[in-house]
Amino acid sequence: MRKFFFIATVLVWGGAHAQEPRIVLPSMHHSSIDDLAFSPDGKYLLSASYDGTAKLWDIRTGILLADITSHSRDITSVDFSFDGKYFLTASRDATIKIWKVPEIELVAEFKEEILGFNNAAFSPDGKQVVAAIGDGEVTVWDIQKKKLLWRIGDSGASTSSAFFAAFSSDGKMIYANTRDSTIGIWSAETGALIRKLEKKPSNDLNYARISPDGKFILRWGLRYYGADITEIATGKVTASLRGIYKAAFSKDGTTVVTDGDRVIGWDPVSGEKKYEIPGSAVVFTEGSDQLLIKSNGTISTFGINTGNFISTVPLSLSEVNGYKRIWLSDKANKIAIVGRDYSISIFSILNGSMVSKMAGHLMKVNGTTLSRKNGEMIICDNSNYQKIWDPGQLTFRSLTFNESMLFSSPTYSTDSKIFITSALDSNKVYVWDALTGKEIGYFPGYYGYAYLSPNGKVLATFDNLKRDVLFWDLNTFELLSRHSLGYDRIDYLTFSSQGNLAALTGSDTAISVFNYVTGKLSYTLKEPDGREGIFVEFSPDGKEMITMCSYRNVAKIWEAATGKFIRKILDGDHTPFMGASFSADGKKLISFTYKQPLVRLWNYKTGLLISDLSDHNDPVYFGEFFPDGKTVVTADDITFRLWDAETGKALKQYFYDRGQISGVCFNNETVLFKDNAELKVYNIRSGQQLYSLLCIDSLDYICITKAGYYKSTTGASKLLHYVTKDLKVITFEQLDVKYNRPDKVLEAIGNTDTTLIKSYRKAWEKRIKKLGIDTTSFRDGYSVPEADFTNRDAIEYEQKTGTLKLLIRGNDITYKLDRFNVWINETPIFGQRGINIRKRNKNDFDTTITIKLSQGENRIETSITNVNGTESYRMPLTVNYTPAIKQKESVRFIGIGIDQFADNKYNLQYSAKDIRDLSKKLKNKYKTDIIIDTLFNENVTVSNVKALKQKLQTTTENDKVIVAYSGHGMLSKEYDYYLSTYSVNFDKPEENGLPYDELENLLDSIPARKKLMLIDACHSGEVDKEDLVTLNASSDSLIKGLKPVAYKKEGHLGLKNSFELMQSLFVNVGKSTGATVISAAAGTQFALERNDLKNGVFTYSILEAMNKYPTLKISELKNIVSTRVEELTKGLQKPTSRNETIAVDWTIW
């Protein structure tokens, strides 16, 4: 009897501390999505993929809540229990895992010693699980009793695997089939066979459903192009239907609906047609009472029992036709559409709007390898970039871009001086200088395979069209020789490390040995029975060659130069050889089979077995000797292990998460594992995972340790988020200050550059001080206040009224509370400081407020802060407000331009013109939907600027506000930032100067939530007061500032001081008005005017973008203007952002 295993566990998925929110990376699926399941309450979507992962998504927002990566093979099936408290994942790795919701705890695991599970499902009461097995059997488990109940079906009689298995709606029956169209029905109580349906000649009735009342079974098939309905009690076929490729019961079981060249409803009792609808079904599912039908260019809903038209869905056909698969939610008000890029889009069938899209930013890695010299990594991903990763600095050392092709299959030369990659789209093989990353040359043609000789002088390629093997000189790029062997493919090619020989095996199972310099075929070896699966390798001295066949238990050794047979190594247990690796001195050999958990250590010279390395539980795919020949490393799908090469004794066993080895560098003792988009680097001696590297979008990356600390680009860190134990989302900025620690990451990998580590730590300390954060709250177990909307679960995503009542509750078990606030789309409703509740002198807080919603999507957050300044985590609540009549969105533009001053020696030329030009352009864009207020020259006073706030108070929640300032920017002796007014004292800008805070205050506590501030002035970025010196005033009249400043030379760390390094490493997550502030120059930079542009360079770049782009979003404007200003000033001026609106990217025009 076959063994099965039940493993009972209570494991917290991710994170070292159960209460600590866990980080979630911006992941997505990287291969076909095989199954989806909606949670019963409609909140969550669970997806299963061929990439071996299952992902839990928030349907409202599309945010990833959990990434299940513990299966080692593709996940075929997912399902929620009836109450939504558990979900399961079934995989071809022969395991079913039961997970608790919302904790995402693995509470049970069932394992079979079989080919894997094709599907699995809960019983209607959630107490049992049924699964279809790869050998044709069906198993049923009792979850609570941890017991296998039934093993049903006849595996010996099955011609193929069990395709699916399920419970009937009442849970009394189990039904399953195999691919030979045998469908059986069993009692769920006893496991006894109730009925077995006869096969059909087509052998393709491989889908089935039992009616909700348990009286009928419906089965259908694609190639059979038909269906039949059978009465279970009698076995009578009540209907035999043709021209059908999809079928289902209605929710009440009174109708069978089929889809072929038209949609037809049938009576399951009489087999008579009830209705017929032209067109094809977009989607229908068991348990639904609606159909979505595509006909005559429209998509409409129909009643599944009556066939009556219900409504037209405003969902474009392009949105449906461009996708691979569609699922309908059980509540029948949403559909999930799987895209060809493996994204998932959720649409409402009520109004056709997109609810959310589940898509990630991680780049799938097409190929990677590790330099054996220094551990550098070549990464080829879907971004069209080829990247060289520095393992010491943890950054990309070199980047190569080609917009017309994707790179793959990188391979280093033995000395790591060059490497090759293949171009997927052009079939070229490129050769690169590993030090500079520059292209040396390429080989054109249809080359599906490429191999480097050990000395890096010869390249072997395979011509896919002509089926020829070619050898090339890498110095001259000339063809050495071409061989027409008639192979359909190359299975394996290897070079001798000494001499000029190359051996390869191909589709005809022969081994061909060439002198690749002379171009001559030396000899051919062919297995007598012609079986495939041949492996060949040269001994380290190049004098001998060993060959293996996957179907035989023998390895043969030949004289490499002549092909003369020398001896053989025989496996007495009849275990077939499938791969081997030599020790460096050629005295020992390890062999492995791929199909069995067995590695064998041999004396190569005598052919005697030294030891079985038999502790693996899964088939071994990798084995290699350490350079000193004293240790062997092997790997299966779960572990890698170290062995004593003299005795075969097991030394250490290390578990890794997933993936397969892509490279080993013994010099720095690292091993690289590749898993879809994730690259994991381990220390091969200690087994410690040093870090995971993930490439994000084109050039961003995150390098993260097991402890959760990371080093990343700012673009990557913005895409992170955290999830609490109850599946609430915390935006990245709240924990980025704790976990974005490049210094800790470098320490964790053993980096010895103490100067670099200290510079990173000082930059982090600057950030903490600037934000005013008490790092005591970072300690494990430290009390952090808690706050949330207590009516969160009762709030519908779709809102029809413009107001929303929020019940807010907060507490802190240790400290009294100080203030609270609410944000909508990152705008603080009660201003930057919030509402003071300190006088209440309490540890808890409970209130009800009513807020006004913005048109469209509203991301609502709340938090409380205790008297120590520690803030609770903000967990967004997202709703969508669609008013019956679309509300008008107006624009309010405030322009302040000053180039004439009371002290005229400081006059500028174009500041007033800057504002007038911006006003004209915005008026052209918005026509009558804009109100413009301006202040120029003598009217620019502190009191007049403050008075503008009253005008902004008349805006609405849907309006946009743009404030632009052009003039001088100055720093006081205390390095506080001031903007010029007409009567400012330029020697003491605090006299009559406009404090920056006053300008920013215009945008605080106003109704409008889309706010942008543009500052074209010197020193308009942030500065570090502690590390500045004043320079001599510049005589250049084009500079829009005075007494420019720079950082002290003391304390410089590399090219940047700690403040500049802080700005480059970390996103500005400080509290703000909710406005995006784009500044013309960094805190120590000048803002320039140019006579040929007739504007300030910063304003000119904005005007240029307005002319060039019909529409732009905030993020696009920031990127375009920043790039253009740097181009125009040759790097002398670089725009920055004081405040970064992270999640809400609104359209400016």
Steps between C-alpha positions, in 0.01 A plus 500: 500500500628844409619720779352837574606764745312751711700781652328713765660840545427846626748720319487876457558568132784748475649718771682407818237642731133411469383851589742679271349599164663302220648654191338420167696546179339634179474151353283356227470167323763420239330206332152379412230543763328163536233573758323785680271501803291785641457504877139450612474857629634639171797675664785286375616327185733200513704414192702187416771489238734273310780711651449307826344783700156586628413860574228656714377836372274772636224532239422865579853628453685230308763497776685175563432380855692171509739317271500123556839374381540179700408261217787373286296441183205652318181555699204350321208583725384743769176509698341683793302326770130593512554747787816652353704414808734268311634455152697218341775478242561176307814441300677254276765483770260245656385722786176666602536781750221643714536865601315696767351839413576779580819393677632308196619227732575159358284274718517172309692333222415177318769330297487202265784306341348545158523712187317794652149638537297614204240669715356515851184640658337545840180321589200735533534497880876565482589191705646284224717533194476294182782488247568353156838330484742468214475120489122489460393460862293732717572565867280646772632640829335605821664831591406509868590136572819521291398175336486349152140382458486347157721407214258436217536419132702227337844629416590177327206527262550867421671587180593843625482732799186606683411825334274646767307407814224683687222472754138532403326816625347316797830331587353150478679389185845520349550491126817483297634402162815410313614614162365175347148634573419255778286692751413352836264603780568388857335541836682767702395319819621148419715533190281242326457528124150623410530504125761491229414663168598329181774635280435682179681403180670838492676440833445868568205548736736629766288761681200434726268669748225362728178699520435693823224255596732203444272330247690553175857502377606706203816416311657657194822515304681727258604260225180300530321831447204372691340434838257263664276517806458184706258424781721373779248266666415308181794567269255619237638752252230769483672706234786459255611833360733587213682812388604588854834580660388642835207425735371570852199471729309806609504599865178311576579208268191541284697597191806370319662770290738410218729705280594419144422710194209634707389488864221253580307429819373142556264327740714231671196277565349490153803600302289755316629837387374792713653791309763590245711820490718598202863567584754337727529505876778719632472323834258304711557287804323249720308672778430811294160625384641718222673455165736739325455465125693667221293568191507758221777701659339535843512312829171444681371314804216249479307298756641147502161334566288705263742627239345843543710808431600689816736778398784605276839509670712803398807281474696540176563192290868590486517455876358151464660389174850593611496262795558131553244387759202644686346408836167616641465568872248293695297813566493552122576870517867489411715321247871431518680514167846347467722689258763368268758669723364295795336804658147468639239771446178518703201656325154577627230352277260754645665800339796356304756697702833355599499441875867416530795346321732243652838561341847519640825670419751217543692417186509133406862388473562335163847392596769559759841368593768553763863581435718231655773758543333775704133409541372771267168422340377543143123555497286491186137589568190621317604866521721491185794572730799278556633564850823428686445478876777594743469257796708720730334839443159339433429712198506474122853560379413502131182531296452428129173588329361391166140597435457243221608184678498301822822341621521150648729205578806686635820295532837607640832382368704301751716803585191726514657751262224470244146372491247419231123551480238402246253749356155341505351715226788508252660156556838665532770402747681798658844507656569751779794631700418399858697789653345785302174337395564620144420297193798334331304360205221268399431200281199536267276211406245266649692369796286335760792370706839652584792353694831656610824306510679501839778727371248748362643481150240292319122524475278214385154576363216298353324624187129437554418527130774293339551271801874559490757532778742792456825584679617863507825676588416756771806712424432546129128414493578274204344160441736214586283215380142396421358151541177366353391221733128494430409553867165654588656633816809492718442328833845564645832651385823511694859602433811331632689731734823382341541459124265588217219250535127558533238229551129533444187292506189564299163366405633176343674404829846477343803669656705699252854609588663783306834670475348842490822670384553285193128459444525125468265243648725274704252214560143411590373277781149362488305300756401161352131525589473862387342624825508867578626688803876487455733700722869560416783669689879519465729421791682803646825410319314462171636153436184302567130537443209353693157433344170411661154400384192585705353153451806302603686428817840525340749780432762441232847651488679566171833628382418857400739528205404174327164391638651170618298330776696476828270380778156541654343584833207274580221581743402176668159633608404571140471871569533688171771764461377842386776743597844515655767736628877450545721611784768748388774235514289253302521230768138502609164517334147561624201379302131586537181396330264802504209259557605359837623648830840334461856617438793260479866567565745293292870441476535596136824312441379167640128531433425399859218655696624706796165591651134566437403861576146399574353750745307690235122460498448640151673442165842662475566733207839650597829373633853641505832467684656792681827607332709334771320172436422448869130588494208428271189717466173355368152648460142385460184712478497574874851464643866528417744285692869471570684166513848381590656403167728240662241306696166612358392603847221760513636825641217753481151538363347835415147579392428766243165643399471425130683517170795325343872566509615738228860536608761440769798716594729309730734800532246695704307188604170601346238304313228660289145367472256628236125491564294680234572865583691442824874438523616360833860502614612257770828439675587150388691416819258629762177454305395852598293690247691825459236685302240483227530724197197607300513713186208742485375664182798607287780618727372478855584222741459388859754296690338353813623285788308234690467744791303734273764772462556617146710714273315629196457776252243760599279392211493145633432588863186694400350177366531309827227463757436314823211280607379447855388172655139582411579580134498876531746689283758744635657727242876477462595841636394412853752219535755605238675708766555182703588244236668701223848450646778464241753495783340196664473318167869550424590379849280193454681392183841544665610813314830624645483858366444667836517850350213426264294338776558799730395740225175310449436494874562873531261566210233294678562687825458830313169375370376396844598835651339694216173308541511533878450128556553330835679177405399343830185391321714283270581260782330162487204491735482879531147632529371681193157668510221338302221672308254399233152548361277269701235501227755410230333169409159662465618760250430412137762569236252669267355814658202686354490797741769759545539451875623210709463439873812366670514345848856543628644325801855512633697404808846473648550260789797694635487870417236773489380615159595837351322549165320331214447568132327369187645503150322473167728436206790602726350839582459555877138600557584678825825655383857381548475505880160330527265540798653531847352256754774528762277682747277192521792327679383155386647186350203437274305696245162447336326737259269519201561739213341555159728581211441626149617266225687599188361391168663171402721293728560610860778351708405576861735461797501587866756493778556608857824623655597458862670760718843356406432574134455135402234466230274203438515320168272640233300231320330631188130457439417543132159599366386620160253786476301525177250786515182474296611810310871547443622789711691789353872520576641851497858619520622783722837644398695724737798664334764707682770657284753758608794639309488866615602583857521803726875436496533501120850358483342161557253529212442198277382486138241231450330404828182698435501375142529144632170535684324681216609228255381226731165678544449525124584135441272379776220723371542341156482155657203554731304773320214607728575238767785696659515796738830689503634726776843661468732725700784685329793709622390772748183305580704204624482552875467252783151625588378480138630143467328395824175657378491258207409223745143636525452452126622144516252424778224536239623200300325162507624146562522438126693813405865529410725769644830604345723753679804630313773731631784652297755728660797495736554221751714575805631339815532694823801477728319216672450340156124540510350533155333822385349615174542858386234768536517848354647656818705207630829576674736290291764503777243388756224318309312441823414870473203527263592174329233234439574191709464184297261362763261789432493422130442131571227592749289627210436135413434374853142445624328604177220292340689421176696174513697517175771752578825592325761760591772614257795705631746653253762637736845424636544261791139390465581144597557392857827564680685366799555790737772318692738467210480821295737786430421826318688564178592834353214661311512424132544780251289314245185706459308198368505322835165521682644516849765660719765386742494145364593221735685172477577210728814507708789301365538337837294188530473438127448131437594406147325729254214586732469618854258327736208732420534459124542127549184497710310672219626253240433190712166575660159622394386815680224362723459801725158639588366745244193686385433230242645722229780409264773764513739511206795731551730646237826410674649303785564670831858586402432569132421809300190557289591664170351738246615489138464788256455268204207326674338822625400311816642334803632161389263318734190687381612471138512121539146495639373719214676274252330194649162675479555560128623148431265282705119529471463345845740432787490349846693627801763225484552557129545874545759445775702262285479703180588833662784354703659345191453808285638749754813291546543489121459876456737587788747220431445362848538828689137499608292199602137534609400322819184425692449610858189287543419191301139401452551128477176318425281757324629596156248747358479658158615863500360582159 
